[in-house]
Amino acid sequence: MDNEVIVRFDKVSFEYEKRRILNEVDFSIRKDIKMALMGQNGAGKTTIFNLISKTLKPNSGEIHIKKDISIATAFQVIPKKDMELTLRDFFQNCFKEKIYDIDPKIDNVLKIVNLEASYDKKINSFSGGQQARILLAAALIQDPDLLLLDEPTNNLDKIGIEHLTDFLIKYNKTCIVISHDADFLNSFTNGVLYLDSFNHKVEKYTGNYHDVVREISAKIKKENMKNAQLDKKIIEKKEKSNFFKDKGGNLRMVAKKMRQLAEELEEQKVVIRREDKTIRPFIIPLQENISGEIIHISSFTIIKKDKNIIKKANISLRKNEHLLLSGPNGIGKTTLLESIVNKSNKDITIASGTKIGYYRQDFSNLNFENTVMQSLIDSIGDFSQKDLRSTAAGFLINDEIIKSKIGDLSEGQKGLVALANLVLQKPGLLILDEPTNHINFRHLPIIASALDKYEGPMILVSHVKDFVDKIRIDKILELDKE
């Protein structure tokens, strides 16, 4: 039946380690609709997906899923336990029972995500962008009634995003997508679920994200006006109560009545929904006493059709010179960055004593067992508690988050911790691999401004043109250029 409800949350609450994520949430999803699920980094969007797929259970309330409905989720990252699997085994694990004719199915979904690869190739040998396509393909191969996509555009190049957008426009089943890319969402969604990180409720809206922003703004304006009127009446009642309370006799009863009326009016005030906060403007300080040539690249390796090809180069970076690495998914951009950080390429020289600040796209250079506080301390060595906490607060890392383990954070929160680490580290060479991944789009102009102003040598990889356009780029190395 058309428009039937296939998922319904009924007063669902969920806590993780005494931290409230959802508070008596109510919403429903109808058949064949395409919805965006949006909210601040760490609000609990992925938690909602895990509740729908029954990986997690609510602390209270009910989640009603239509009987016999199939659900598949494409999460943000491939689990570490699966990284040693071959591509064929990874897809086979998507099914409870063995699929004997799985190769044609793999062929079909790899075409959809625009990826060519050997079925015997291990997952850990694919680039971040290729792994993003594999995650999407793993969900599609199940042909689910309900498709859940968690940040599907992360790591994808322009062509990959175009393929995904075209697929979703034509997709004739139910789909819920978590993304911070408003333009991507606006191309195919017809509704928004907005998870408010302050009251832990989900608000449902019709229309695209820009429609939602306008509706929320109008709502806040109306609520502010109502509260202003109530404040005026509350002050009036309190003043009357104070006037009558010392008069004695029946006037004391009048004073009490005025106090009660003021309290009742206080209860009528609307809790104003706070807009998503943005991180504070910041700078990444440059390591002291840096001068001359900091890095020189004489050759590097690219990957084409699973073959390594060595290419000659003559790239030199000094203070205040910014280099953009460009090329399609799988060409070897991350491999080049890793060879610089690990100093594994003898044809790449780095000035002695240079501190390298590395924003790694999978955050694997962060110790997931450390608390956020320990991670920040490790970045700075000798530190002022006040300066450390001030820097953390600028990246929306509050007292609750700073005590959490890195591994318990959302991917977006890990990204903010990684940026805070760079600020505290004061690197002499800054390397960033897809720093927009997982990050709330409201933060991106602030991050771009900080990178633009960085006074040291910088190497950047990013497929997000609007982001790159805001950053001063002095040199470009096109890895796929003949």
N, C-alpha and C positions, 0 to 999 in steps of 0.2 A: 504494500500500500504506500502511495506517495506521501511524503511529509511525515511518515511515522517516526517516532522517537526511538533511536537505537541505543543512546546512552543518556542516563539521567543521574545526576548527583543530587542526593536528598540529605541536606544538613550534614554534609561530610566534613569532619575535622581530622587533622593529621598533625602530629608533632614528631620532630626528630631530635633526639637528645635534649628534651625539654624546651626545644625551640618551636614555637607555633609557626606552622606553614599554612594550613588552611583552617578557617574558623566557620563551621556550619555553612559550608558552601552549597549553593543550589544553582544548577544550570542543566540544560538539556541539549543534545545534539540530534538533529533530524537526518534522515536518510538522504544521501546524495548531495549534502551541503558541503561547502569548502570554507573552513573557518581558520582564522589566525588566532593563535594563543600568544598574547603579549604581556609584558610586565618587566619590571626592573631585574637586573642581574641578581640571581639568588633568591628571587621571590618564591620559586617553587613550581615553575612551569614543567620541568622534567618530572617532578614528583607527580603531577597530574597525569602525565603519560603513564608512569609506572603504576598508578592506581587503576587507570583504565585497562591496562594490560594484565592486571592482577599480580604484578611483581611485588607490589606493596599492598597492604591492607589498611583501611582507615581506622583511626582510633575510635571513632563513633560515626554514626550516620550510615546511609546505605548507598551503594552504587549499583544501579540497575543496568545491565547490559542485555540487549535483545538476544534471545536464545539462538544458538547456532551461528552467531555472527563471527566472522574471522577477522582478527586484528593483527597487523604487522607494524613494527616500529623501526624506523631508521634513526638510531641515536647519533650523537655528535662524534663519538670516537669508537673505534673498534677495540673490544676488550683485549688486554695484554695476553690472556690465555689463548686467544685465537690468532695471534700474530704469526705463529709458526705453521699454521694450517696452509695447505694449498688452496688456490681459488676454488677448485671443485669441491674440496672438503668443507670449505667455509659455507658455500651455498647449500651443500647437502645438510649441514647442521641447522639450516633454517626450517627443516621439516622433522616432525616427530618420527616418521617412518622413512625408510630408505626409498629414494626415487631412482629407479633403474634407468630411466630415459632422461636424466637431468641435463645432459649436454645441450639439447635443443632449447631447453628452457633458459639455460645460461646464455646461449647465443642471443636469444630474443631480448633479455633484459640488458645485456651489455650493449646491444645496438641502441636501446632506448637511452642509456646514459652516456653513449658515445665513447666507449672504451674498448680497445682491442688488447687482448692479453692471452697468454697461454694458461690453460686450466691447471697446469702443474706448477705455476709460479707461486711462491710463498707470499702471503699477505704483507709481511714486513718488508718485502722488497719493492712494494709500490710506494709512490710519492703520496704526500698528504692529500693532494687533489684527487689522485686516483683512488685512494682509500675512501674519500668522500663519495665518489661515484659507486664504489663497491657497496658501501653501506646503503645507499639508495636502492641499488639493484637487488640487494638481499631482501629488502622489504617488498619490492615489486614482484620478485619471483614467486612470492606466496599468493599473489593475486587476491589481496585481502578485501573484505567488505569495508573495512575502516583502516585507512592508511594514516599513520602518525609519523610526521617528519620533524626531527629536532635539529634546527639550524642546518638545513640541507645545502645552503649555498656556501658554507664555510669551505675554504680551500679551492672552490671551483673557479676556473678561469671564465672569461666572458662567454666563450662558446659553450662551456658546461652549464652556465646559468641559463643561457638561451634555450638549450635542449630541455633542461628541467622545467622551465617556465612553459614551454610549448606542450610538454607532456601533461603538466597539471591543468592547463587550460582545457585539454581534450579529455582529461580523466573523468569517467562517468560514475565514480563511486564517491563515498564519503572520505573527506580528507581534513585533518587538523594539522596546522603547520606552526611550529615555533620558529620565529625569525625576528631579527632586529632590522631587517632590510625592508623599509616601508614600501619602496617602489616595487620590489619583487612581490610582496604580499598583495599590493593593490592590483596587480595584473591578473589575479585569478580568484581571490577570496571574495565572499559576499557577506561576511560577518566577522565580528571580533569578540573573543573572550578576553577580558582584561583582568589579570590577577593583580590586585592592589597589595603591594608588599607591606603596607601600614596596617590595614584592617583585616588582611588575609581573606578577603572576599573576592568572588569572581563576578564581574559585571558583564552582561551580554549586550552587544550592540549590533545593529544592522548597518551594513555599509562597509566601506574600506577604512583603513587606519586614519586617513585625513578627515573623513566624516566623523570618526570617533573623537578625534582631538577637538573638533569644533563643538561636538555635543557635550563633551566633558567641560570645556571652557565655559559654555553657556550655563551648564549646571552649577559650576563653582560660583559664577557671578550671581546667580539666583540665590544660592545658599548663603553667600556672603551678605547679600542685601537682607535676607531674612534674619540672619544672626545680628546684624547691625540694629534692626528694629527691636529685636528682643533685648539686646544689651541696653538700649535706651529705656525700655520698660523696667528692666531689672534694677538699673541705677535709681530710677524713680521710686520703686517699691522699697529699696534699701534705705533711701534717704528718708522716706516717710516712717519706716520702722525705727530708725535711729532717733527721729524727732519725737515719736510717741512713747518710746520705751521708758523714759525717765519721768513721764508725766503722772504715773500712778493710776490707780483705779481701773476703770474700763478701758482706758487708753493703752494699758499694757497688752490687753487682748488684741487691740487694733494693731499694735506693733508686731505681735506674734503672727497675726494674719498676714501682715505685709511681708514678713520674713518667709512665711510658707509660700506666698504667691511668687516671691523672687526665686525660691528654690524650684518651684514648678516650671517657671519660665526658663531656668537654667537647663532643666531636663529636656525642654523642647528645642534647644539649640542643636543645630545639625553639626555632626562631626565632619568638618570640611575635608574632602579628599585631597591629599597632598599630591601634587604632580611628581613624576619621577625626578629625583634629584640628579644633577649632573656632577661629575667630578670637578674639582677646582682647577683653574688654570695652573700649570706647573712648568718648570724647566728641568732639563736633565743636565746637571752641572758637568763640565768637562774636567777630566783628570788634570791636575796641575803639572806644569813643566813639560807639556807635550809640544814638540816642534819638529819641523822637517817632514820627511816622508814617513808616514805611519804604516802604510801597507802597500805592497807592490804585488800584482798578479801577472805572472809571465805565461801561465797556461792553466787550463781547467778542463774538466771532463764533463761531457754531456752524454745523455742516454737517448739513443734512437733505435727503435725496434729491438729493444733489450740488449743493444750493443753499446759498449763504452767507446766514445770517440774523444780523443784528446785534441783540444783546440788551443792555438797560440793566442796570446794576448799581451797587451802592454798598458795595464791599468795601474795608475798610481794615485793614492789618496793622501792628502795632507789635511791640516786643520781646516775645518769649515767647508769640506768638499763632500757632497752627497752623491752616492751612486745608486741607481735603480737597476736591479736585475730583472729582466723580463724574459718571457717565454711560456709556452703552454705547459699544462700539467704533465709531469713525468719527464721533463727535459733535463732535470738535474739541478734546479735552483737550490733546494734544501741541501743536496749533496755538496754543492760548492760552499754553502755557508758552514756546513759541518766541517769541511776540510780546513776552513780558515780557523774556526774555533779550536779544533783538535790539533791544528798545526801538522796535518798529515800529508800535505802537498808541498814538496820541496821547492816547487816553483812559485810558492806564495810566501813572501817574507813579511814579518811584522816587527816593528821597532821594539827593541828590548825594553821590558818594563811596562809595556802597554797593557792596561786593564781592558779586557773585552767585556762589554755588556751585551748579553745575548738574549733576545726575546724569542724563545723557541715556540713554534706553533702548537706543539703537543704538551708543552710545559714539563717535559720529562727531565729538565734540568732543575726542577724544584723537587725537594724531598717531600713526598706526599705524607710521610709520617711525622714531619715537623709541624709544630703550630705555626700560624702566620707570624706571630711575634718572633719565634726562633729564626724563621726564614728571613725576616727583615733585619734582625740582629746580625745574621751571617753575612748579609750584604754590606754592612757598614763597619763591622769590627768595633772600634771604640765609638761609643754613641752616647748621645744625650737622650734620655727617656722622653723628654718633652719634644725634641725635634722629631724623633721616630714616630711618636703618636700623632704629632701634627701632620707629618707626611702621610701616615696611614689614613687619617681622617679625611684628607684631601681626596683620597681614592675610595671614599665611602666604606672604609674598613673601620667599623665601630668596635667597642669593647667586646661584644659578643663574637664577632668574626675573628678578632685578633687572637682569641683564645682557642679558636677552632683549628683542627688539623687541615693542612692543605688539601688532602684527599677527600675531605668532607665538603669542600666548597663546590659551587657550580663552576662550569667552565669559564663563564664570564667573570666570576669573582677571582678565579685563578689568574686571569688576564690582568685584572687590576692590581693584584699582588705583585705580578711580574713587573708591571710598570713602576710600582712603588720601589721595588728592589733596584731598578735602574737609576732612579732618582738618588737613592741612598748610596749606591755603588760609585757614582761619579766616574763613568768609564772614559777611557781614552780612545776607544773605537766602539761604535754602536752598531749592532747587527740586529735587524728585525725581520722575522719571517712571518708574514701574514698577521700583523698586529691588530687587524680589525675583526678577526674571527671571534665569535662569541660575545663581542662587546656591544652594549646598547648603543644604537646609532646616535643618541644624544651626546655621547662622550666623544665621538669621532672627531668633530672639529677641534676640540680641545687637545686631543692627542696629536692631531696633525699640526697644530700650532706649535706644540712643544718640539716635535721633530724638525719642523721648519727652522726653529731658532737654535737647535743644537749646534754648538760651535766646533765640534770635533768632526772627524771623518765618520761617515755613516753609510752603511749598505742596507738597502731596503728591498724586500720582496712584498708586493701587494698587487692583487688583481682588481682592487676597487679604485676605478679611475677618479671618481669624485674626491676620494681621500688623497690619492697621490697628487692630484692637481693643486691641493692646498699646501704642498710641501715643496720647498726649493730643491730641485734636482739639477746637479751640475753635470753629471755624466750618466750615460745609459749603456749597459752591457746586455745586448740581445743575444741570448744563448742559442737561439735557433737560426740566427743569421748566417747565411753561407759565406 
